[in-house]
């Protein structure tokens, strides 16, 4: 979901010290209030974003662990098939 309208609303409703009011109050001569339903929607969106980030981080860690295990297996298999041999001069 797009957060841009919510961010724009917040920026326009912030108190600006130089003009002594928010931009909305300056432009429209009254302060816009955020309804409770809209506030709940904003919190649900933020919660969803945080949950996705949490899941993405754990999936990334699981994928990294699986790749490390695969690399270890391949290294062990390669090392079991190949042996280091040293030769003396004249061999």
C-alpha positions as CSV (number, residue, x, y, z in Angstrom):
1,X,0.0,0.0,0.0
2,X,1.2,3.5,-0.8
3,X,2.3,5.5,2.2
4,X,2.9,8.7,0.3
5,X,-0.5,10.3,1.2
6,X,0.0,9.6,4.9
7,X,3.5,11.1,4.8
8,X,2.3,14.1,2.9
9,X,-0.5,14.6,5.5
10,X,2.0,14.4,8.3
11,X,4.4,16.9,6.7
12,X,1.6,19.4,6.0
13,X,0.2,19.1,9.5
14,X,3.5,19.7,11.3
15,X,3.8,22.9,13.3
16,X,6.2,25.4,11.7
17,X,7.7,27.8,14.1
18,X,8.5,30.6,11.5
19,X,4.8,31.0,10.6
20,X,3.4,29.9,13.9
21,X,1.1,27.2,12.6
22,X,1.0,24.2,10.3
23,X,0.8,24.5,6.5
24,X,-2.8,23.2,6.5
25,X,-3.9,25.8,9.0
26,X,-2.0,28.5,7.1
27,X,-3.6,27.6,3.8
28,X,-7.2,26.7,4.9
29,X,-7.4,28.6,8.2
30,X,-8.3,25.5,10.2
31,X,-6.4,22.4,11.4
32,X,-7.2,19.0,9.8
33,X,-7.7,16.2,12.3
34,X,-6.9,12.6,11.5
35,X,-9.8,10.3,12.1
36,X,-9.4,7.3,14.3
37,X,-10.2,4.9,11.4
38,X,-7.5,6.5,9.3
39,X,-5.0,6.3,12.2
40,X,-5.8,2.6,12.7
41,X,-5.2,2.1,9.0
42,X,-1.8,3.8,9.2
43,X,-0.8,1.6,12.1
44,X,-1.9,-1.5,10.3
45,X,0.2,-0.5,7.3
46,X,3.2,0.1,9.4
47,X,2.7,-3.1,11.3
48,X,2.5,-5.0,8.0
49,X,5.7,-3.3,6.7
50,X,7.6,-4.3,9.9
51,X,6.3,-7.8,9.7
52,X,7.5,-8.1,6.1
53,X,10.9,-6.8,7.0
54,X,11.1,-9.2,9.9
55,X,10.2,-12.2,7.7
56,X,12.5,-11.0,4.9
57,X,15.4,-10.9,7.4
58,X,14.7,-14.4,8.7
59,X,14.3,-15.8,5.2
60,X,17.6,-14.3,4.2
61,X,19.3,-15.8,7.3
62,X,17.8,-19.2,6.5
63,X,18.9,-19.0,2.9
64,X,22.4,-18.0,4.0
65,X,22.5,-21.0,6.4
66,X,21.4,-23.4,3.6
67,X,24.0,-22.0,1.2
68,X,26.7,-22.4,3.9
69,X,25.6,-26.0,4.5
70,X,25.7,-26.7,0.7
71,X,29.2,-25.2,0.4
72,X,30.4,-27.3,3.3
73,X,29.0,-30.4,1.7
74,X,30.5,-29.7,-1.7
75,X,33.9,-28.9,-0.1
76,X,33.8,-32.1,1.9
77,X,32.9,-34.1,-1.2
78,X,35.6,-32.5,-3.3
79,X,38.2,-33.0,-0.6
80,X,37.3,-36.7,-0.3
81,X,37.9,-37.3,-4.0
82,X,41.1,-35.2,-4.3
83,X,44.3,-35.8,-2.3
84,X,47.4,-33.7,-2.1
85,X,50.4,-35.5,-3.4
86,X,54.0,-34.4,-3.0
87,X,56.7,-35.5,-5.4
88,X,60.4,-35.8,-4.8
89,X,62.9,-34.8,-7.4
90,X,63.3,-37.5,-9.9
91,X,59.8,-39.1,-9.4
